Each structure stands twice: as structure tokens, then as C-alpha cells.
Amino acid sequence: MWNNNVNNLTIVEKNETERRILVERSFCDEKSKRVISGFLLIKIIDNICKEKDLIKFRRALERVVKERCGGNYMEVEPILIAKDFEEKVMEFVTNYNKLQRRKPIQLIKNIK
């Protein structure tokens, strides 16, 4: 049977100084009850993403996982958007993404 549940995205945190947002993903179940299905943690870096940027982002990720997800890293999709990424950042993300029970950190190059 086809399910007509509607997916919703809602910004639940916004830090303009850090250029970071937390987006809550939800849907309506068969009884029209809203169900949270996870989060997107998105950070935009205008230049090259350096190790210090990654450290700040990881702290934010850890806070969100602890406060909103009961420690379950699978509930948060971390996304970093930058012009490019330092080699140390790439190495860390490659190793981090090998871990099970966590969603991989997505790296997106913003080519303006």
C-alpha cells in the first residue's frame, strides 16, 4: 500500500556567527502524528576547511547527539560545505566515516 506521508524539514537551531544550522527531519505517520526521523547538521565555511573548523564542527555534532538524540550518532547527518578541505581534514573524515553506528560526514565543495 502506498504511504502518503509528507517529509518535513524544519530549522531548529541557527548560529549565524558559526554559519551552522540544525535541521530536523520529520514525517506524519498513518495517524497524522508528527514523528522526528533525524537531523541534518550543516556548516558552511567560506574558505578552506581547516582542522580548527572541523574541531568546532565535531563539538557541535557531539552536543547535538547528546542533547537531542540520546547519544545515537545515527540520527544526525553531518554536512560540511567549504571551498576546499585541508589534507588533515580529509584524512580524519575518511577514518571517521569507516566507523559503524555513525552517519558519515559529508564534504561538499562549494565552487563559487
Secondary structure as GFF3:
##gff-version 3
##sequence-region A 1 112
A	DSSP	beta_strand	7	15	.	.	.	ID=ss1
A	DSSP	beta_strand	20	28	.	.	.	ID=ss2
A	DSSP	beta_strand	34	44	.	.	.	ID=ss3
A	DSSP	beta_strand	48	49	.	.	.	ID=ss4
A	DSSP	alpha_helix	51	69	.	.	.	ID=ss5
A	DSSP	three_ten_helix	73	75	.	.	.	ID=ss6
A	DSSP	beta_strand	76	82	.	.	.	ID=ss7
A	DSSP	beta_strand	84	85	.	.	.	ID=ss8
A	DSSP	alpha_helix	87	96	.	.	.	ID=ss9
A	DSSP	beta_strand	106	109	.	.	.	ID=ss10
###
